[in-house]
C-alpha cells in the first residue's frame, strides 16, 4: 500500500527544490522537545551547560557540576549528554568525563542514576537529570553502586571515604588508581 502522506511530502519537497528555495532540515520531535527543555532550564548556581560542537549540535552537550557542599566540595566534574532522536521516550545517555572516586560513577564514567534507566518517564527532562547528577555529589548513594569499593568505604567508614575523595580530587592515588586533579 502506498503511503500517500510520504508521496505528497516528496512531491512538495521536489517542487520547493525546483523553485530554488533552500532545503531546510526539519527538526525531529526529540530536538523540538530538547530545545524547549533547554530554554526552560533552571539550574543550580553550581551547574553550567555548554555546547562544545556549537548550538547547531543541540543533541550533544556538556554539563559541568561544581558541588557547593558535601564530600566533593570544590571539585569540577564534566558530563557529556547524548540525547537520542526519540527523546523524551528514551533518556539521554550521560557519561562523566572526569575520572572520579564515587560509589555511583565507575572509572569509565558510567553513571548509576535510576532516572537514566528503569525509572525514566517521558515527563522527566534534562533539568531533572542535571539535578539528579548534582544530588549524587551532595548525597552519594552506597546502596546502588557502580564502584563497589567506594560504596563499601562510604558505608563502613565515612571518614576514610571523605579522605579518599579529598585525595582523589586533589590529584592522587586511591589504592592502585590514580585520579587527575579536578579541584580549582
Protein Blocks (a to p, Z undefined) as FASTA:
>chain_A
ZZfklmmmmmmmmmmmmnopacdddddfklmmmmmmmmmgccdfkbccddfkojklmmbc
cdddddfedjkgoiacdddddddfkbckbccddddfbdcddfkbcfkopacdfklmmmpc
fkbcfklmmmmmmmmmmmccfklcfblmlmmmmmmmmmlmmmmmmmmmnopaehjbccdd
fbZZ
